[in-house]
Amino acid sequence: MGAAGQRRGADTKSEIRKVAIELFTERGYEGTSLREIAERLGITKAALYYHYSSKESIVLSIFQAHLDALDELVTWAREQPPGPELLSQVVDRMVALGVGSGMAAMKFAMANQHVVRDLHHQSGRENAFGKMTELFDILTGPDASLEETLRVRSALLSVNIVLMASRGLTVTDAELAGAARAIARDILPIQPDLSVRETAS
């Protein structure tokens, strides 16, 4: 398969995950069939089977997509020079990640907690915790004080807390991202000079 075909395949899988999350959230995991997912997408069930053979495989791919994005963030952060600017950039990326693949996974988890428990060991939750721990270590370093360490950890974890707290609110993704970013930055131990970035841009 060429690059264009791979992109189309990735786009189709992303759309399937998006629609599946909508239906799983609306009707519940057990109350949604692959046929209904295919119908909302406007494709045949056979076309859906080409990408995902079961509802479980769709759910696992949702969590895996989030885990892959988190892994990319950790790799990127490890290559950056330390400092307040890195803290701010990681917050920005965590917010983008949370409002994207993280929000999809969280919506499913909140609406289908029993399914998540059953898929706990397959969904990569332990790996996600390990990646977050790596990120904490990169951002704090061995000489950080207890307060600095806790502020960095709390700032990053606050992104997920804000997303969970937004359940039931009428809010756009942009508004939610802005609020999550502002709250996380307020918790950081050192406030980055955002005016420098704004002037440069």
Secondary structure, 3 states (H helix, E strand, C coil): CCHHHHHHHHHHHHHHHHHHHHHHHHHCCCCCCHHHHHHHHCCCHHHHHHHCCCHHHHHHHHHHHHHHHHHHHHHHHHCCCCCHHHHHHHHHHHHHHHHHHHHHHHHHHHHCHHHHHHCCCCCCHHHHHHHHHHHHHHHHCCCCCHHHHHHHHHHHHHHHHHHHHCCCCCCCHHHHHHHHHHHHHHHCCCCCCHHHHHHHC
